Every structure is written in structure tokens, then in C-alpha cells.
Amino acid sequence: MHPGGTKRALPVRTCLPVVCLTAAASMVNCTLAFRCFGIHPSLLRGRRECSVNLLFERGAWKLTKNPTVRSARGVALEILTRVEAGGAYADILLDRELKGLGEADRALATELVYGVLRWQIKIDWIIDCFSKIKTKKLEHRVLCALRMGVYQLLFLTRIPPQAAVSETVELVKPGGFRKAGFVNAVLRMVDSARSAISFPLLKREPVRYVSVVFSHPQWLVERWIRRYGIKEAIELCQANLRVPPVTIRTNTLALTRDELLKELEAEGIESEKTRYSPAGIEITVGQRGRLGTKDRRFYIQDEASQLVPLLLSPEPGESVLDACAAPGGKSIHIAQIMENRGVVYAMDKHASRLRLVDKLAKRFGVDIIRTFQADAAGLALQPALSGLPAELRQGTVPGEGFDAVLVDAPCSGLGVIRRTPEIKLRRKEGDLEGLSSTQKRLLDNLSKYVRTGGRLVYSVCTFEPEETDEVVEWFLKGHGEFHVEDASMYIPPECRALVDGNGYFRSYPHLHGLDGFFAVRMKRG
């Protein structure tokens, strides 16, 4: 395949001479060998070289014992290629693909994946300055390899330029020597002319300047400049480009925060108390790889997210609904605050995601969570809550409604860009209207099932007006039985700087060092 995406048959000698490919290619007349890779026999045309190339394109090379496949750079390239193709998320792929790598390789692969995604817009600008084929026309794998090479050349100081170029070229050689030559030429030009790279001028094109230099999409930069001014918009972009701290929430059903701090210290893991969350612990940079992802003593979660259940302030013995529960972090936290007494109904419209909640509850020793599948935006519960599954109505839910309802609504996620940088590359401004509509339907429907005197908490991990203030204002206009309660009355005193004049909870990466969250507590009656 040409670097620009034009398919062409490559001779066998351009492919890696590995056993699995040679064996498969020798079986051209046996269609089963190619069906296993999803290749229909009609595509083979009886040509050996075409068959080998098709196996490469369909991923057969992943079965080889080529050492570059499981190298840090090889893993990073595969993850970035899947993210670029759409649908995949870097954090999920990293958790799965880093298994089997040594500590140093895991660190390098993680750095390459997140570094490229954070700086992708700026990197693409640089590539376009040197490549005759622009980034929009390059095939995914070649483009992602170039991005990795540029990132190593210009953003990492400990990797020699020669190694950055040669290692990147090796990764694309399975696709043919033309692609490898193309990547080699572009990266060498970037390396030799790095001091001559120019960017848009701030005074002439302020939006474009911030977009390119601080690697955020233009539509988002324009919104932030209009809302915050150019200085603060730059600060927000810069905060999103920094590596976020690793924070965990103590499983208070098993031990106290102080006890966990002592245990971590004994295990050689450097940590300290978080500033805002009373159950939170911040892990020193570089120590995350030593944390067990299945450890029942803690849950990995940003500090801002840890504060939302505190705003709900559930009491032991109460009946609480977590309407958009999966994967379950907040449901578990609510149960812990309730001292594992009462009942937490964890609802989600995807059964597969509810299994994550059940698994998490088992891990943390929580037995008051009841999961059920339903669409919270259209759930038809009767005033007596007769719409709940029979096994969940065994006298535990009061007929007048829930004591508390948490609506941690699906949103744009623009407040967590520093943790999930691919979000800024996928979101479009037009997405906000549709998300806002969904958020309004959720609140409108779920508000019916809050008992008189009960409370409703709405939260999102974004700070865009269409998903925050405008949703709350719309809801209050149509639901006079609800009123806002000052969030500062329900969270620790240290957190009151996070509450604005309307009583809304707001956190920002550039102001507080937290993920961007918005939450409001409303009482019925």
C-alpha cells in the first residue's frame, strides 16, 4: 500500500520472512487459511504476493514472533492505530496490551501513547510541514508511526534522534520498503530542520495559534477564548497537556485512609493525602505501575469524581438510585458512605456494563448494591415504583420514592481531556446539543422518583454551558417542586473553594489541579 493509501501488490521479498506467513502463503489453494483472517477466496486471484499482502493488512503479522511486535514501540503503534481508526480508547487498550512487558517498556509505551494523543494536533502540523502527502491522506498505521517518531524527536529528550528514526522505520517495514523509506525521509527532515519549524502567529491568528501550539481543536479553543479570555484559555490547554496525578479512593469498609497510607509506605509506594477528598490518596509520579488494579483496599479515581457522592450525602439505611451506574465507582462509594447499610440501586441500559458493577461490588465487599437494566431516560416507573423488577421490590424501596437519586449523566467528557486526550480529537461542537437533550430527558424522567424531601444530584465531567448551567436552568423552570441547595453545605470545608455563587460545584484542571467536573444538588419540596 502506498503511504497515501493506494493499494498495490508488493512482492514477497518485501514482507518479513516469518514462518506463519510463509506457511499461509504456501496454502493459497486452501481457502481455510485465509478465511481465518476474514479474507474471502475471491480476493486472492491466485496470486501468491497478493495473498501475503492481504494477510498483512488483516493483521496476520500479529501472530509472528517478530520481536518488534511486543516491544514498547510496537505495542504503542498498535494502540494508536486502533484509536485513530475510531472507537477504541487508549486506557482500556493499555491495560490489556501492557501485560507481559517489563516495567521500562510499559512506561515507554504509556508515554508514547498518551504523549502522541496529547500533542497530536501540533505533531500533525509539523508532519504537514515536511511531508508531500498530508496527514489527512495518510493511512492510519503510517500516520501513527510518523506521529510516534516526531514525538520522540521533538518532545522526548532521552531518546537519541537516530534511535527514534530507526526504531520507527522498523515498525513500518512489514508494510513494504516504500512506506519505510517514506517514514525515514520525513523523520530525517524533521530532525534536521527542527529549529526552522514555524507556527501561526498569536497576534494575527490567535485561535489558530492556541489550537496548534497547545494542541486543541479550533472549535474548542474558540469557545474557551470567548468565555475565559485568551490567557486563561491557554492555561486550560496547558493543564490538559500535563500528566495528571494518580489518585485512589480508600475502601473505608476495609481500612482507614491513614492505615492505607502506612501500608503503601511499607510496600515502597510513595503517597500522600489528597487536598480535597477525605478518602483520597495521591500516588507519587512514576509509582502507578506498582498499584494492583484488583486491590480491594482502594479504587483508582480522580479526586473531583470522589467528591460527587459526598454531595449526595447518603445515609445508612436509605434507599438510593444511581441512574447511570456503570462501571460502578460511584455506586461503590455511595455504599461505603452508607456503611454498607440500606440499598443502592445501580441502573444502566447495558447489561454487559452492569456486570462490571457486580464485579466491583464483590471486590470491595459491598452487598447492598442491586443492579438492574433499564434506560434511565425512558424508564417507566410508577409512583409506587412498580416498574422495578420483582426481586428488587422486596419491601426495600419506599412507595413514595427514593431518598436520593444520582444522575451522573453521559456527557462530552471535555473536563477529563488530560486523562483521556483522544476525547478532544473526536468531539465535535455539534455533539453538545444532542448530549444536552439526553441530559434533560434523564433529569425530567428521574425527578419523578425522588421522594418529597429527597435530593437529586446532577453531575457531568465537563464545564460546557450547554451541559451544565443551561441544563439545570431548563430543569428548574419546568420543575418548581425542586430547588438548589448550596453544595458547600454538604462537602468538606476544604472543598468550599470549588463552589460558586449559585451553590454549584465546579472544578477545573488549571485552577484546582482536578478533572473538570460540574455538579448540583437539588431538593424536592
C-alpha angles and dihedrals in degrees: 000000000000115000088250092057103264110141120230134163112256121206116253092250091067091063127077109269095231124155100243094052095044091050093047093047091052088059098061091135091053104078093190091074090060099037088063087066093045095257117141115222091235089070094059099069087193093282119136096204093049090051093054092049092050090053089053092049093049093051102258089136088071087075093060126101092234103144093220090066093069097033119111091255093045092053092045092051093050091050094047091048092053092047090049091051088059137248100054124103122216098222094054093047092047093052089054103037100044092068111112095024122113121250094261093048092048090053093048094047091049092048092050095048098046094035093055093046093048094049099030097117092052092043091052090051089054093047091050089054091062108024124083088206108063122228094251090063100044120102114252100252096048092045093050091048090052091049091052091049094050091046091054092046099047108021105035118065101189098060115084112234092237091056092046091054100040096045091049092049090052090057094060098041092093087066093057140282093270091063092044090051092049093051091045093052095048095047093048090052091050091050095048096044100035093123091055097057110122131198136196115288118253096220095046101039109013097169094047091044093054091042095054103032094044095033105236128129115268096237091056094044090051091053093049094047090050092049104036106016126251097282095054092040089058091048090052091050091048091051090053090054095056122093104257122231120260109242130181133193118226118239095234091190088069105033145340125267091250091052091050091049090054092048092050090050090052088052091053095251112137113221145147140195118280119245099235113017114075091209098039131109126189117217119217114254112272095025100092094092088065094058117099110233090209097045109134092208095074148010122223106237138141116259095241091055089052090060097059097076089049088060089055088052097198117197129217110270096023129127111239132181120208098193101190097029110156131139084023109229095126094041090056091047091051090052090049092052087050089054089239091293123123124018135292116198108207111198130186133155093230117074092199091058092049088060086064089057092050091048092050093048090053091049093054097041094247114151104168096076117106115189125203135170119241142126105255092203092061105021109145104211115165120226087264089049090243089151091076117100111271094245089059095052099067094134093288098107116067113232092234094061143266123323090225137008125197117202104189089175130205108259145162092279091220090141093064099050091123089062099035105029094172088071092074089052094052105038121093126196090243090063092072095069093054093045091049090053091053092048091053092050090051094052094043093052101039095046088073091068099054110103121233106278091021126119137237122204120197117193138171134174095235139074100211111130095229089062100036126027095017093052092050093046091050091049096049092050091058098037110051091169089074129071133180119257119207106261091211089071093063105041130064117284090248089065099055092096085068093062121086131210092276092056092253122142113234130171128182133193094225097044104036107015089243135113113272108266136164124195137165131189118214128185126210115228 
